[in-house]
Amino acid sequence: MNHDVSSILVVEDNPATLSLLFNLLDEAGFEVLVSQDGENAITVATTAQPDMILLDVLMSGMDGFETCQRLKACPETKDIPVIFMTALTKTVDKVKGFELGAVDYITKPIEPEEVLMRIKTHLMLQQLQCDLQIKNRELHAALEREQELNKLKSRFISMASHEFRTPLATIRLSGNLLGRYYAKCPQAPDIERKIREELDVIDHSVTQMTVTLDEVLTLSTSEAGKMTFSPVSFDLREFCQTIMTRFTLIAAKTHRLIFQSANKHLQIVADPKLLDQILSNLLSNAMKYSPQGSTILCQLTEHERQAIVSVKDEGMGISAEDQQHLFEPFRRGTNVKHIQGTGLGLSIVKQFVELHGGTITVESQIEVGTTFFITLPLRKEGA
């Protein structure tokens, strides 16, 4: 239906009824096509492609039921809505018509107002269906374009990440060599200090860029659905304790780390590599965004066959507005711009948590602190 005037094919072998319908529809502004038998109706419908067919059931020769069946079996006419016209009032006859593909019934004798109302209703439904099909095709095409762009983005990110690693490794090696050579050449103390500072800047910058590349590549891999997920069964309490011990050694002079668990053992089926990255990221953020000397608390609890791991700090906090976008890539809190970061870590954490069928939530208050909650299902191995 892509024209202004809708066309109606009327199939009726009674001349008086045919004339009545022709005049009624013509005065209503429709383009009217007529046929007095089923064979001719199929030919006209195939050639003219009307927007709707009014089809008499009781005709000599091929009746309306057979005509409808053949129309619906033909690719050129199967989508044209058919409204039966009949004096038959038994439910079994109406059911048969609907089973053959008719959209409605008009009972004889013809009531002009009813005919026009039913035609307009089904033409409107047909137009809505056509519009929906067009939108679906457009959406499908847009999704295909987006998928292709995502593939190109993933390939570019992967290529760029690998291409950048070689010069970064060279820069780091050159910095180390300069440091070694310089150590063998005595210089004035102030010059030595300055050179050492510059070499430290190079090393720090290379480290930061390498971390950023790793995060971008990890996020791209996860978004493309290519992240390796290898769940195994292990003791979650012992696992968390090991990570906390590692971070306690790192933060010995800056923060006080505490681990609490009411469970002596808590068996879980998860990917230990991904879970390590989840917890490590949250602990690193807690250290980065909270003052020296403050406490970072990690708790492990169990509730309704779910493990809940929380990481609580006493840091600068996250505003309610920033919390709404916290897990989006490259989004950071408005109060942390003076601290280095890519805004990718929490997005990666969220995707890793969801790979486990879990959820991540946050509670925070500015200048009070932040708590992240990781909820993971305690599934049995192989489930």
N, C-alpha and C positions, 0 to 999 in steps of 0.2 A: 504494500500500500504506500506508494510514493507519489500519488497524484491527488489533486484537490477533490475531484468528483469520484465517488465510489461507484463501482459497477456491480450490478446484481443480476445473476442469471436465474430466471424463473423457469422451472421445469414443471409444466402442467398440461394435461391432455384435455381438460375441460375448457372450451373456448370462453365461456362466460367468466369463469374464475380467472383465467389468464388475462382477459381484458381488464377485469377489475384491478388485478394486481399491477398490470402495466401502467394504468392511469394513476393509481395511488402512488407508485414509486416514482413515476415521471414527474408528477406534481411536487413530490418531496425533494426533487433535485438530484435523483440518482440516474445514472446511466443504466438503462434496462436492456437486457438481452433475454430472448425467449427461446424456448424449445418445447416441443410437444411429445417427445419420447426420450427414453434413456440413452439410446445409442447416439442420437444427435446431441444430447446434452453433454456427453463425454467429449465429443469432437469439439463442440463450442467451448467448453471449459478448458480443454487442452490448448486451443488456439488463442482464445481471448483472455484467459487468466483473470476471471472476475474476482472481485473481493469477497463475494459471498454467493452461495447457491441456495435458493428456495426450492425444495424438491418434494414433489407430490409422491406419496407412498403408493397409492392404488392407481397405477397406470396400466394400460393395455400393453402387451408385449413385456419388455423388461420393467419390473416394478421398481419402486424407489429404493428398496433395500439392496437389491442387486446393483442398481446404478451407483449407490453410495459406496458399496463394497469395492466396485471397480475404480471409482474415483480415488478412494483412499489407497488403492494398490498402485496407482500410477504416480511416479515421482513428480510429474508436472502439476498434478492437481491434489496431491495428498494433504497439503496444508491449507487448502481453501475451506473455510468453515461452511458446514452444511446444516440448514434448518429444515427439518421435515414438516410437511403440511399434510394433515390427515384427519379423517373423521374417526379413526380408530382411537378408542379411549382406554383399552385394556393396558394394564401395567406391563404385561409381557411384551406387547408391541413396542412400547416406549423403551423398555430395557434393551430390546433387540436393536433398536435404532441407535441408542447410545453406544452399545457394544461395537457397532459398525463404524462409529466415529462421528456421529452427528453431535452438534453442540446444543441443540434445542428442538422443541416441538411447537408448532402452531396448529391449534385445533380448528377444524372446519365446523360450521361456516366461518368465513374470514371476518375478523373484527379489525377494521383498518387501524385504529389507534394501537391495538396490541401488536399488530404486525410491524408498524413503524418503530415502536418502542423496543421490541425484541431485536430488530435489525440494527438499530442504532447502538444498543447495548453491546451486541456481539462484534460490531465493527470497531467500537471503542476498545473492547478487550483484544481484538486482533491487532489494532494499532499499538496498544501497550505491549503486546507480546513481541511485535516486530521491533519496537524501540528497545525492549529488553535484550533481544537477540543482537541488535547492533551494539548496544553498550557492552554486552558480554564479549563480542568479537573485539571491540576496542580495548576492553580490559585485558583480554587474552593476549592481544598484540603488545600492549604496554608491559605485561608481565614477562613476555618473551624478550622484549627489549631490555627490561631491567635485569633479567637473568643473564643476558649476554653481556651487559655492562658489568655486572658483578663478576662474571668469569674473567673479563678483561682486567678488571680492577685487581682480582686475586692474582692473575698471572703477572701483572705489573708489580704488585707489592712483593710477590715472591722473588721476581727477578731483581727488583731494586734492592731488596734486603740482602740477597746473596752477593750482588755486585758491590754493595757498600762495605761488606765485611772485609774484603781483601784490602782496600786502601786503609780502613780503620785498623786492621791488624798491622799493616805496614807502619802507620803513624805510631801505634803503641810500641812496636819493636824499635823504631827509630828513637823514640823518647827514652826507652830503656838503655839503648846503646849510648845515647848522649850522656845519660846519667853516669854510666860506667866509665866512659872516656874522661868525663869531667873530674870524676873522683881521683883519677891518676894525675891530674894537672892542678897543682896548688894555685889558688887564687885568693884575692882579698876576701875577707869574711862577708862583707856586704854584697859583693858580686856573687859569691857562692850562694848566699841566701836567696838572692833574686832569681838566679838560675834555677835553684831547687823549686822555688815557688812556681815558676813558669812551667817546669816539667810536671809538677803536680797538677797544674791547670790542664795541661794536655791530657794527662792520664785520666783526670776526672771527666773531661769533656768526651773523650773516647768511650769511657765506661757508660756515661749517660746516653750517648747516641746508640751504643750497642744495645742497651736495655730498651730504648725506644723502638729500635728495629725489631727486637725480639717480641715486644708487645704488639706492634702493628702486625707482624707476621702471624702471631698466635691468634689475634682477633680475626684476621682475614681467614685463617684456616677454620676457625670455629664457625664463623658466619657462613662459610661455604659448605658446612656440614661434613668436613673432612677431618675433624679432630678425632684422633685415636682414643677410644674409650675402652679401657681394659679393667673391668671390675674384678676384684678378688675379695676373699673373706679375710678380715684381720680385726685385731682388738683396737677399737677406736680410742679408748682411754690411753693405752700405751703409745699409740701413734701421736696423739696430741701432746703427751708428756715429752716425747722425744723432740718434737718441734719446739716446744717451749724451752727445753734445756738448751737447744741450739741458740735460740734467740736470747736467752738469759746470758749466755757467754758474750754475745755481740753487744748487748745493752748493759753490761755489768756496771759501767761508769755513768750511764745516762738515765736509765729508768729501772723501776722495780717491777719485775714480772712475777705474777702469781697465777698458778693453775689450780683449779678446784674441780673435783668430780665426786659425786655421791656414789657412783658406780665403780666397783673394783674392776669389773670387766664389762665391756659393751661391744659385742661382736657386730660388725657391719660388713656389707658387701659394697665396695666402692673402688674407684680408681685411685690408688695411693699417690700416684704422681700428680694428678689433677687436684686431689684433696690437699696435698702439700702446698701447691701453688695458691689455693684458696686461702688457707690459714696463714701462710707466709705473707701474702699480700695484705691481709687485714692487720697482722701484727706489725708489718713494716709501716703501714699508714698510721697506726696508733702511735708508733715511735716518732714518725715524721711530724705529726700534727699535734703533739702534746709536749709540754715543757719538760726540761730535764728535771729529774728527781721525782716526777709524778709516777703513779702506779698504773700498770696495765694488767687487767684481770681477764683471764680466759677461763670460762666455765663450760663444763660438759654435763648435760642432764638428759634424761629420757622421759618422754611423755607420749602415751598412746602409740607405742611402737614407732616412735620417731626420735632420732637423736637431735639434740639442739646444742650447737656450739656457739657461744657468744664471746665477743671480744669487746671489752669496755675500756675506754681511756678517759683521761681527765684533761682533754685538749680543748682546742678553740671552738669546737662544735660546728654544726652545719645548720644553716637557716632552713626554715620550713619551705621556702621557695626553692632553694637549691636542692633539697631532698627530692623534689618532684622529678628532677632530671639527673639525679646522682649516678644512675647506672647506664646513662647514654654515653656512647663513645665521645671522647674529647671534651666532656663536660666536667668542669671543676667548680668547687665552691668559690663564691665571689670574695671570700675572706682569706684565700690561700694563694693569691696570685704571686706573692713574694717568695713562695716556696716552689722549687722545681718539681715538675710533674707533667705527665702527658694527658691525664684524664682517661686513660685506657684501662687501668688496673681493675677498677670496680666493674667495668663492663665485661671484662674477661672473667672475673670472679662470678658474676651473675650467670654467664653462659655455662661455665663449668658446673655451677650448682644445679642449673636446670638440666644438664646432661645426666645428673644423678636423680632427676625427678624431684629435686628439692626446691626450696625457696630461700630468698635472702631478704631481710627487712632491716630497717634502721630506726633507732630512736636517738635523738640528739637535741641538745640545747646549747645555744651560743655561750661560750666562756664557762661551760660546765663540763661538757664531755659528750662522747658519742659511743653508742653500743650497736654493734652489728650482730644479727641473729641468723645463723645458718641452720635450717631445718632439713634433715635428710631422712628418708624412709629407711627403716631397718629391715631390708628385704633379705630373704634367705638366698644363699648361693644357688644360682641356676634359675631363680624365679624371674 
